[in-house]
Amino acid sequence: MAQALLTTVGIGLAGLVTTAVFGLLGTNVGRHVSFGIFSTLVILLAHSMMMFYLIGKGKARKKVFDAFLRGFLGIDHLFEITRFRSRNLKR
């Protein structure tokens, strides 16, 4: 998921750079405006998805830690969940 979000932000930034080039050249104003609107929407979508992703990730982490503090999870289970999540981040 993180790779998809970073790729989307990169595509949006490349679109904004292209938009700036079209604007500085001044040859095709319609293309400049359409690229600008499209790139802005792509970046807005990426940032919105990133915000919800990070909120969900934080809530999941809090639920696991709360379960550990209340005694529903043992320390070995907490380490196992942490190791599993860190292994998935390295992919």
DSSP file (Angstrom, degrees, kcal/mol; ACC not computed):
  #  RESIDUE AA STRUCTURE BP1 BP2  ACC     N-H-->O    O-->H-N    N-H-->O    O-->H-N    TCO  KAPPA ALPHA  PHI   PSI    X-CA   Y-CA   Z-CA
    1    1 A M     >        0   0    0      0, 0.0     4,-2.1     0, 0.0     5,-0.2   0.000 360.0 360.0 360.0 -41.4    0.0    0.0    0.0
    2    2 A A  H  >  +     0   0    0      1,-0.2     4,-2.4     2,-0.2     5,-0.2   0.888 360.0  52.1 -63.8 -38.4    2.8    2.4    0.9
    3    3 A Q  H  > S+     0   0    0      1,-0.2     4,-2.3     2,-0.2    -1,-0.2   0.895 108.7  50.9 -64.9 -38.7    4.5    1.8   -2.5
    4    4 A A  H  > S+     0   0    0      2,-0.2     4,-2.2     1,-0.2    -2,-0.2   0.901 111.0  48.3 -65.2 -40.4    1.2    2.6   -4.3
    5    5 A L  H  X S+     0   0    0     -4,-2.1     4,-2.2     2,-0.2    -2,-0.2   0.913 112.5  47.5 -67.2 -42.0    0.8    5.8   -2.4
    6    6 A L  H  X S+     0   0    0     -4,-2.4     4,-2.3     2,-0.2    -2,-0.2   0.884 111.7  51.1 -66.1 -37.3    4.4    6.9   -3.1
    7    7 A T  H  X S+     0   0    0     -4,-2.3     4,-2.4     2,-0.2    -2,-0.2   0.908 109.6  50.2 -64.8 -41.3    4.0    6.0   -6.8
    8    8 A T  H  X S+     0   0    0     -4,-2.2     4,-2.3     2,-0.2    -2,-0.2   0.907 110.8  48.5 -64.4 -42.1    0.8    8.1   -7.0
    9    9 A V  H  X S+     0   0    0     -4,-2.2     4,-2.6     2,-0.2    -1,-0.2   0.910 111.5  51.1 -63.6 -41.3    2.5   11.1   -5.4
   10   10 A G  H  X S+     0   0    0     -4,-2.3     4,-2.3     2,-0.2    -2,-0.2   0.896 110.0  48.7 -62.5 -41.1    5.4   10.7   -7.8
   11   11 A I  H  X S+     0   0    0     -4,-2.4     4,-2.2     2,-0.2    -1,-0.2   0.910 112.1  49.6 -64.8 -41.7    3.1   10.6  -10.8
   12   12 A G  H  X S+     0   0    0     -4,-2.3     4,-2.1     2,-0.2    -2,-0.2   0.906 111.1  48.4 -63.9 -41.6    1.3   13.7   -9.5
   13   13 A L  H  X S+     0   0    0     -4,-2.6     4,-2.2     2,-0.2    -2,-0.2   0.890 110.1  51.5 -66.5 -38.6    4.5   15.6   -9.0
   14   14 A A  H  X S+     0   0    0     -4,-2.3     4,-2.3     1,-0.2    -1,-0.2   0.895 109.6  51.4 -63.1 -38.4    5.8   14.6  -12.4
   15   15 A G  H  X S+     0   0    0     -4,-2.2     4,-2.3     2,-0.2    -2,-0.2   0.888 108.6  50.3 -64.5 -38.8    2.5   15.9  -13.8
   16   16 A L  H  X S+     0   0    0     -4,-2.1     4,-2.2     2,-0.2    -2,-0.2   0.874 109.8  50.3 -68.5 -35.7    2.9   19.2  -11.9
   17   17 A V  H  X S+     0   0    0     -4,-2.2     4,-2.1     2,-0.2    -2,-0.2   0.920 111.4  48.9 -65.3 -42.4    6.4   19.6  -13.3
   18   18 A T  H  X S+     0   0    0     -4,-2.3     4,-2.4     1,-0.2    -2,-0.2   0.894 110.0  52.2 -61.8 -39.7    5.0   19.0  -16.8
   19   19 A T  H  X S+     0   0    0     -4,-2.3     4,-2.4     1,-0.2    -1,-0.2   0.904 107.9  51.0 -62.9 -41.6    2.3   21.5  -16.2
   20   20 A A  H  X S+     0   0    0     -4,-2.2     4,-2.5     2,-0.2    -1,-0.2   0.890 109.4  50.7 -63.7 -38.7    4.9   24.1  -15.1
   21   21 A V  H  X S+     0   0    0     -4,-2.1     4,-2.3     2,-0.2     5,-0.2   0.928 111.1  47.9 -64.7 -44.6    6.9   23.4  -18.3
   22   22 A F  H  X S+     0   0    0     -4,-2.4     4,-2.0     1,-0.2     5,-0.4   0.891 112.9  49.7 -62.0 -38.4    3.7   23.9  -20.5
   23   23 A G  H  < S+     0   0    0     -4,-2.4    -2,-0.2     2,-0.2    -1,-0.2   0.892 111.4  47.4 -68.4 -39.2    2.9   27.1  -18.6
   24   24 A L  H  < S+     0   0    0     -4,-2.5    -2,-0.2     1,-0.2    -1,-0.2   0.855 112.3  49.4 -71.6 -33.8    6.4   28.5  -19.0
   25   25 A L  H  < S-     0   0    0     -4,-2.3    -2,-0.2    -5,-0.2    -1,-0.2   0.878  89.1-159.8 -71.1 -36.3    6.5   27.7  -22.7
   26   26 A G     <  +     0   0    0     -4,-2.0     3,-0.3    -5,-0.2    -3,-0.1   0.655  52.7 118.4  70.3  16.3    3.1   29.3  -23.1
   27   27 A T  S    S+     0   0    0     -5,-0.4     2,-0.4     1,-0.3    -4,-0.1   0.869  79.0  24.7 -83.9 -36.4    2.4   27.5  -26.4
   28   28 A N     >  +     0   0    0     -6,-0.4     4,-1.7     1,-0.1    -1,-0.3  -0.834  60.0 175.5-134.4  95.0   -0.7   25.5  -25.4
   29   29 A V  H  > S+     0   0    0     -2,-0.4     4,-2.4    -3,-0.3     5,-0.2   0.858  81.1  57.4 -70.2 -35.7   -2.7   27.0  -22.5
   30   30 A G  H  > S+     0   0    0      1,-0.2     4,-2.4     2,-0.2    -1,-0.2   0.903 108.1  46.4 -61.9 -41.9   -5.5   24.5  -22.7
   31   31 A R  H  > S+     0   0    0      2,-0.2     4,-2.6     1,-0.2     5,-0.3   0.885 110.6  54.3 -66.8 -38.5   -3.1   21.6  -22.2
   32   32 A H  H  X S+     0   0    0     -4,-1.7     4,-1.9     2,-0.2    -2,-0.2   0.925 111.8  43.6 -60.3 -46.0   -1.4   23.5  -19.3
   33   33 A V  H  X S+     0   0    0     -4,-2.4     4,-2.5     2,-0.2     5,-0.2   0.923 114.7  48.1 -68.0 -44.9   -4.8   23.9  -17.5
   34   34 A S  H  X S+     0   0    0     -4,-2.4     4,-2.3     1,-0.2    -2,-0.2   0.907 113.5  47.0 -66.8 -40.6   -6.0   20.3  -18.1
   35   35 A F  H  X S+     0   0    0     -4,-2.6     4,-2.7     2,-0.2     5,-0.2   0.893 112.3  52.1 -64.1 -39.3   -2.6   18.8  -17.0
   36   36 A G  H  X S+     0   0    0     -4,-1.9     4,-2.2    -5,-0.3    -2,-0.2   0.923 111.4  44.8 -63.9 -45.4   -2.7   21.1  -13.9
   37   37 A I  H  X S+     0   0    0     -4,-2.5     4,-2.2     2,-0.2    -2,-0.2   0.934 115.8  47.1 -65.1 -45.7   -6.2   20.1  -12.9
   38   38 A F  H  X S+     0   0    0     -4,-2.3     4,-2.1    -5,-0.2    -2,-0.2   0.924 113.5  47.4 -62.9 -45.1   -5.5   16.4  -13.4
   39   39 A S  H  X S+     0   0    0     -4,-2.7     4,-2.3     1,-0.2    -1,-0.2   0.890 111.2  51.4 -64.9 -39.0   -2.2   16.4  -11.6
   40   40 A T  H  X S+     0   0    0     -4,-2.2     4,-2.4    -5,-0.2    -1,-0.2   0.905 110.1  48.9 -64.6 -41.2   -3.8   18.3   -8.7
   41   41 A L  H  X S+     0   0    0     -4,-2.2     4,-2.4     2,-0.2    -2,-0.2   0.883 110.2  51.5 -66.1 -38.0   -6.6   15.8   -8.4
   42   42 A V  H  X S+     0   0    0     -4,-2.1     4,-2.3     2,-0.2    -2,-0.2   0.924 112.5  45.3 -64.6 -43.7   -4.1   12.9   -8.4
   43   43 A I  H  X S+     0   0    0     -4,-2.3     4,-2.5     2,-0.2     5,-0.2   0.891 112.2  52.1 -67.7 -38.6   -2.0   14.4   -5.6
   44   44 A L  H  X S+     0   0    0     -4,-2.4     4,-2.1     2,-0.2    -2,-0.2   0.916 110.8  48.0 -62.5 -42.7   -5.2   15.3   -3.6
   45   45 A L  H  X S+     0   0    0     -4,-2.4     4,-2.6     2,-0.2     5,-0.2   0.923 111.9  49.7 -62.1 -44.7   -6.4   11.7   -4.0
   46   46 A A  H  X S+     0   0    0     -4,-2.3     4,-2.3     1,-0.2    -2,-0.2   0.912 112.1  46.8 -63.1 -43.4   -2.9   10.3   -2.9
   47   47 A H  H  X S+     0   0    0     -4,-2.5     4,-2.1     2,-0.2    -1,-0.2   0.876 112.2  50.4 -68.9 -36.0   -2.7   12.5    0.1
   48   48 A S  H  X S+     0   0    0     -4,-2.1     4,-2.1    -5,-0.2    -2,-0.2   0.929 112.1  47.0 -65.2 -44.9   -6.3   11.7    1.2
   49   49 A M  H  X S+     0   0    0     -4,-2.6     4,-2.3     1,-0.2    -2,-0.2   0.891 111.2  52.5 -63.3 -38.7   -5.6    8.0    0.9
   50   50 A M  H  X S+     0   0    0     -4,-2.3     4,-2.4    -5,-0.2    -1,-0.2   0.893 107.5  51.7 -64.5 -39.8   -2.4    8.4    2.8
   51   51 A M  H  X S+     0   0    0     -4,-2.1     4,-2.2     1,-0.2    -2,-0.2   0.941 112.7  44.0 -62.8 -47.6   -4.2   10.2    5.6
   52   52 A F  H  X S+     0   0    0     -4,-2.1     4,-2.4     1,-0.2    -1,-0.2   0.861 112.3  54.0 -66.8 -34.7   -6.8    7.4    6.0
   53   53 A Y  H  X S+     0   0    0     -4,-2.3     4,-2.3    -5,-0.2    -2,-0.2   0.931 111.0  44.8 -63.1 -46.0   -4.1    4.7    5.7
   54   54 A L  H  X S+     0   0    0     -4,-2.4     4,-2.2     2,-0.2    -2,-0.2   0.870 112.3  51.6 -69.4 -36.1   -2.0    6.3    8.6
   55   55 A I  H  X S+     0   0    0     -4,-2.2     4,-2.2    -5,-0.2    -1,-0.2   0.940 112.8  45.8 -63.6 -45.9   -5.1    6.8   10.8
   56   56 A G  H  X S+     0   0    0     -4,-2.4     4,-2.2     1,-0.2    -2,-0.2   0.886 111.8  51.5 -64.0 -39.5   -6.1    3.1   10.3
   57   57 A K  H  X S+     0   0    0     -4,-2.3     4,-2.0     1,-0.2    -1,-0.2   0.898 110.3  49.1 -64.8 -40.5   -2.6    1.9   10.9
   58   58 A G  H  X S+     0   0    0     -4,-2.2     4,-2.2     2,-0.2    -2,-0.2   0.891 110.4  50.3 -66.4 -39.8   -2.4    3.9   14.1
   59   59 A K  H  X S+     0   0    0     -4,-2.2     4,-2.3     2,-0.2    -2,-0.2   0.904 109.8  50.7 -65.7 -40.1   -5.7    2.6   15.4
   60   60 A A  H  X S+     0   0    0     -4,-2.2     4,-1.9     1,-0.2    -2,-0.2   0.914 110.8  48.8 -63.4 -42.3   -4.7   -1.0   14.7
   61   61 A R  H  X S+     0   0    0     -4,-2.0     4,-2.2     1,-0.2    -1,-0.2   0.901 110.8  50.8 -64.3 -40.2   -1.4   -0.6   16.6
   62   62 A K  H  X S+     0   0    0     -4,-2.2     4,-2.7     1,-0.2    -2,-0.2   0.893 108.0  52.5 -65.2 -39.5   -3.3    1.0   19.5
   63   63 A K  H  X S+     0   0    0     -4,-2.3     4,-2.2     2,-0.2    -1,-0.2   0.904 110.1  48.0 -63.8 -40.8   -5.8   -1.9   19.6
   64   64 A V  H  X S+     0   0    0     -4,-1.9     4,-1.8     2,-0.2    -2,-0.2   0.927 113.7  46.6 -65.1 -44.2   -3.0   -4.5   19.8
   65   65 A F  H  X S+     0   0    0     -4,-2.2     4,-2.4     1,-0.2    -2,-0.2   0.893 111.6  51.3 -67.3 -38.8   -1.2   -2.6   22.5
   66   66 A D  H  X S+     0   0    0     -4,-2.7     4,-2.1     2,-0.2     6,-0.2   0.899 108.3  52.2 -63.0 -39.9   -4.4   -2.1   24.5
   67   67 A A  H  <>S+     0   0    0     -4,-2.2     5,-2.1     1,-0.2     6,-1.2   0.880 110.2  49.3 -63.4 -36.5   -5.1   -5.9   24.3
   68   68 A F  H ><5S+     0   0    0     -4,-1.8     3,-1.0     4,-0.2    -2,-0.2   0.928 110.8  48.9 -66.4 -44.7   -1.6   -6.5   25.6
   69   69 A L  H 3<5S+     0   0    0     -4,-2.4    -2,-0.2     1,-0.3    -1,-0.2   0.833 109.5  52.3 -66.3 -31.8   -2.1   -4.0   28.5
   70   70 A R  T 3<5S-     0   0    0     -4,-2.1    -1,-0.3    -5,-0.2    -2,-0.2   0.546 118.6-110.2 -82.3  -6.7   -5.4   -5.6   29.5
   71   71 A G  T < 5S+     0   0    0     -3,-1.0    -3,-0.2    -4,-0.5    -2,-0.1   0.549  87.6 116.2  93.5   7.4   -3.9   -9.1   29.6
   72   72 A F  S   <S+     0   0    0     -5,-2.1     2,-0.4    -6,-0.2    -4,-0.2   0.768  77.1  45.3 -78.0 -25.2   -5.6  -10.5   26.5
   73   73 A L  S    S-     0   0    0     -6,-1.2    -2,-0.2    -9,-0.1     2,-0.1  -0.937  79.4-137.9-118.7 140.7   -2.2  -10.9   24.7
   74   74 A G     >  -     0   0    0     -2,-0.4     4,-2.1     1,-0.1     5,-0.1  -0.441  32.0-104.2 -86.4 169.5    1.0  -12.3   26.2
   75   75 A I  H  > S+     0   0    0      1,-0.2     4,-2.3     2,-0.2     5,-0.2   0.840 121.5  55.6 -64.0 -33.0    4.4  -10.8   25.6
   76   76 A D  H  > S+     0   0    0      2,-0.2     4,-2.0     1,-0.2    -1,-0.2   0.881 107.8  48.6 -68.4 -36.5    5.3  -13.6   23.1
   77   77 A H  H  > S+     0   0    0      2,-0.2     4,-2.5     1,-0.2    -2,-0.2   0.894 110.0  52.1 -68.1 -38.7    2.1  -12.8   21.1
   78   78 A L  H  X S+     0   0    0     -4,-2.1     4,-2.4     1,-0.2    -2,-0.2   0.922 111.3  46.7 -62.5 -43.9    3.0   -9.1   21.1
   79   79 A F  H  X S+     0   0    0     -4,-2.3     4,-2.7     2,-0.2    -1,-0.2   0.877 111.3  52.4 -65.0 -37.0    6.5   -9.8   19.8
   80   80 A E  H  X S+     0   0    0     -4,-2.0     4,-2.3     2,-0.2    -2,-0.2   0.915 111.0  46.1 -65.6 -42.9    5.1  -12.2   17.2
   81   81 A I  H  X S+     0   0    0     -4,-2.5     4,-2.5     2,-0.2    -2,-0.2   0.917 114.1  49.0 -64.6 -43.1    2.7   -9.5   15.9
   82   82 A T  H  X S+     0   0    0     -4,-2.4     4,-2.3     1,-0.2    -2,-0.2   0.913 112.2  47.8 -63.3 -43.1    5.5   -6.9   15.9
   83   83 A R  H  X S+     0   0    0     -4,-2.7     4,-1.9     2,-0.2    -1,-0.2   0.895 111.8  50.5 -65.2 -39.9    7.9   -9.2   14.0
   84   84 A F  H  X S+     0   0    0     -4,-2.3     4,-1.8     2,-0.2    -2,-0.2   0.923 112.3  46.4 -63.9 -44.8    5.2  -10.1   11.5
   85   85 A R  H  X S+     0   0    0     -4,-2.5     4,-1.4     1,-0.2    -2,-0.2   0.893 112.1  49.7 -66.9 -39.5    4.4   -6.5   10.8
   86   86 A S  H  X S+     0   0    0     -4,-2.3     4,-1.0     1,-0.2    -1,-0.2   0.850 108.7  53.8 -69.4 -31.9    8.0   -5.4   10.5
   87   87 A R  H  < S+     0   0    0     -4,-1.9     4,-0.4     1,-0.2     3,-0.4   0.888 108.0  50.3 -66.4 -38.2    8.6   -8.3    8.1
   88   88 A N  H >< S+     0   0    0     -4,-1.8     3,-0.7     1,-0.2    -1,-0.2   0.785 105.0  57.6 -70.7 -26.7    5.7   -7.1    5.9
   89   89 A L  H 3< S+     0   0    0     -4,-1.4    -1,-0.2     1,-0.2    -2,-0.2   0.786  98.6  60.3 -72.8 -26.3    7.2   -3.6    5.8
   90   90 A K  T 3<        0   0    0     -4,-1.0    -1,-0.2    -3,-0.4    -2,-0.2   0.606 360.0 360.0 -78.6 -11.1   10.5   -4.8    4.4
   91   91 A R    <         0   0    0     -3,-0.7    -1,-0.2    -4,-0.4    -2,-0.1   0.500 360.0 360.0 -69.5 360.0    8.8   -6.2    1.2
